[in-house]
Amino acid sequence: MFFRRARRDSLIDLPGLETARLTITPLGAEDAPALRRLTDDPAIIGAVDFLATPFTLADAEALIASGRHGRDRFLGAWSRDDATALVGVVGTHLRGEGAVEIGYWIGGAARGRGFGTEAVSAILGLLRRRFPRRAIVAECRPGNVASWGLLHKLGFRETGSEGHRPGRRQLVLEGA
């Protein structure tokens, strides 16, 4: 019984999935070079406060390895047209007993093409099934107009609370 509960309260074995244009899979050690290339972008490292500047291969390896304890998991959104093209990352994070947080970043060439909506929407469906009793939350700077709009489009609403990261507001997925 304990084993089943531990797996249910863990992100370590989140499955991959496919959408119309993306293959979304948990990032593994072999994905570190692609993660470094995508993430070492001033627009990304400037918006995601826990990413180092510059974002090195060692940083990519450490970020991927951070998922081994099961409380955090980063998934890569890969183009189905070009399996070597990592277009974005979706992070999932267990927060206490009652919430799971989602965050994401999309690479420069893929921005504005709907990949963020497609990837985040797919992961939200997965998280709803996996954690039906947990609230799904996100944090966003109100000035990040594109991300703020994406979250609202997918059903998130502001809670009125500050996020735990500086300058961010907390949002919760309605109907989750």
C-alpha positions as CSV (number, residue, x, y, z in Angstrom):
1,M,0.0,0.0,0.0
2,F,2.8,2.5,0.9
3,F,4.4,1.9,-2.5
4,R,1.3,2.8,-4.4
5,R,0.8,5.9,-2.4
6,A,4.4,7.0,-2.9
7,R,4.2,6.6,-6.7
8,R,0.9,8.5,-6.8
9,D,2.5,11.3,-4.8
10,S,5.5,11.5,-7.1
11,L,6.3,13.0,-10.5
12,I,9.2,10.6,-11.1
13,D,7.2,8.3,-13.4
14,L,5.1,10.8,-15.4
15,P,4.5,9.3,-18.8
16,G,5.3,11.0,-22.1
17,L,2.5,11.9,-24.5
18,E,1.9,13.2,-27.9
19,T,-0.1,16.1,-29.3
20,A,-0.8,17.1,-32.9
21,R,2.6,18.7,-33.2
22,L,4.6,17.7,-30.2
23,T,6.1,14.7,-28.4
24,I,6.3,15.5,-24.7
25,T,8.7,13.4,-22.7
26,P,10.4,13.6,-19.3
27,L,13.9,15.0,-19.9
28,G,16.8,12.6,-19.4
29,A,20.5,13.0,-19.1
30,E,20.9,12.6,-22.9
31,D,18.7,15.7,-23.4
32,A,21.0,18.1,-21.5
33,P,22.7,19.5,-24.7
34,A,19.3,20.3,-26.3
35,L,18.1,21.8,-23.0
36,R,21.2,24.0,-22.7
37,R,20.8,25.3,-26.3
38,L,17.1,26.1,-25.8
39,T,17.4,27.7,-22.4
40,D,20.6,29.7,-22.7
41,D,18.5,32.5,-24.2
42,P,18.3,36.0,-22.5
43,A,14.5,36.0,-22.8
44,I,14.2,32.7,-21.0
45,I,16.9,33.1,-18.3
46,G,15.6,36.6,-17.7
47,A,12.1,35.4,-17.0
48,V,12.8,32.2,-15.0
49,D,14.5,33.2,-11.8
50,F,16.0,29.8,-10.9
51,L,18.0,29.5,-14.1
52,A,21.7,30.5,-14.1
53,T,23.1,33.1,-16.5
54,P,24.6,31.8,-18.7
55,F,22.8,28.5,-18.7
56,T,25.5,25.9,-19.1
57,L,25.6,22.2,-19.9
58,A,26.3,21.6,-16.2
59,D,23.2,23.6,-15.3
60,A,21.1,21.6,-17.8
61,E,22.4,18.4,-16.3
62,A,21.6,19.6,-12.7
63,L,18.1,20.7,-13.7
64,I,17.3,17.3,-15.2
65,A,18.8,15.5,-12.2
66,S,16.7,17.5,-9.8
67,G,13.8,15.3,-10.8
68,R,15.3,12.2,-9.2
69,H,13.5,12.8,-5.8
70,G,10.0,12.9,-7.4
71,R,8.9,16.4,-6.3
72,D,10.0,18.1,-9.5
73,R,10.0,16.9,-13.1
74,F,10.9,18.7,-16.3
75,L,9.4,17.5,-19.6
76,G,10.7,18.4,-23.0
77,A,8.3,19.4,-25.8
78,W,9.9,18.1,-29.0
79,S,8.7,18.9,-32.5
80,R,7.1,15.9,-34.2
81,D,8.3,17.2,-37.6
82,D,12.0,17.3,-36.3
83,A,12.5,14.9,-33.4
84,T,15.8,16.7,-32.6
85,A,14.1,20.1,-32.1
86,L,13.3,20.9,-28.5
87,V,10.8,23.7,-28.7
88,G,10.0,24.1,-25.0
89,V,10.1,22.8,-21.5
90,V,7.2,22.2,-19.0
91,G,8.1,22.0,-15.3
92,T,5.9,20.2,-12.8
93,H,6.4,20.6,-9.1
94,L,4.6,19.1,-6.1
95,R,3.8,21.8,-3.6
96,G,2.9,20.5,-0.1
97,E,0.1,17.9,0.0
98,G,-2.5,19.9,-1.9
99,A,-1.0,21.5,-5.0
100,V,1.0,20.8,-8.1
101,E,2.6,23.8,-9.8
102,I,3.2,24.1,-13.5
103,G,5.7,26.3,-15.3
104,Y,7.1,26.5,-18.8
105,W,9.3,28.2,-21.3
106,I,9.3,28.1,-25.1
107,G,12.3,28.7,-27.3
108,G,12.6,31.8,-29.5
109,A,11.9,30.2,-32.9
110,A,8.8,28.5,-31.5
111,R,7.3,31.5,-29.7
112,G,4.0,32.8,-31.0
113,R,3.1,29.6,-32.8
114,G,0.9,28.0,-30.2
115,F,3.4,25.4,-28.9
116,G,3.1,26.7,-25.4
117,T,-0.6,26.4,-25.4
118,E,-0.4,22.9,-26.9
119,A,2.3,21.6,-24.5
120,V,0.8,23.2,-21.3
121,S,-2.7,22.0,-22.2
122,A,-1.5,18.4,-22.6
123,I,0.4,18.4,-19.3
124,L,-2.6,19.9,-17.5
125,G,-4.8,17.0,-18.7
126,L,-2.1,14.6,-17.5
127,L,-1.9,16.3,-14.1
128,R,-5.7,16.4,-13.6
129,R,-5.8,12.6,-14.2
130,R,-2.8,11.9,-12.0
131,F,-3.6,14.2,-9.1
132,P,-7.4,14.7,-9.1
133,R,-7.4,16.0,-5.5
134,R,-4.6,18.6,-5.9
135,A,-5.1,22.1,-7.1
136,I,-3.0,23.0,-10.1
137,V,-1.3,26.3,-9.7
138,A,1.1,28.6,-11.6
139,E,3.0,31.7,-10.9
140,C,3.5,34.5,-13.4
141,R,4.6,38.1,-13.5
142,P,1.6,40.2,-14.6
143,G,3.9,42.0,-17.0
144,N,4.6,38.8,-18.9
145,V,1.7,39.4,-21.2
146,A,2.1,36.3,-23.4
147,S,2.4,33.9,-20.4
148,W,-0.4,35.6,-18.5
149,G,-2.7,35.4,-21.5
150,L,-1.8,31.7,-22.1
151,L,-2.6,30.8,-18.5
152,H,-6.0,32.7,-18.6
153,K,-6.8,31.1,-21.9
154,L,-6.3,27.6,-20.4
155,G,-8.6,28.4,-17.4
156,F,-6.3,29.8,-14.7
157,R,-7.5,32.6,-12.5
158,E,-5.6,34.9,-10.2
159,T,-5.9,33.9,-6.5
160,G,-5.1,37.3,-5.1
161,S,-1.9,36.0,-3.5
162,E,1.7,36.7,-4.2
163,G,3.7,33.8,-5.6
164,H,6.7,32.5,-3.7
165,R,9.0,33.9,-6.4
166,P,9.6,37.7,-6.4
167,G,7.2,39.8,-8.5
168,R,4.9,36.9,-9.4
169,R,1.2,36.4,-8.7
170,Q,-0.3,33.0,-8.0
171,L,-2.9,31.6,-10.3
172,V,-5.1,28.5,-9.9
173,L,-6.7,26.3,-12.6
174,E,-10.4,26.6,-12.3
175,G,-12.4,23.3,-12.4
176,A,-9.3,21.2,-11.8
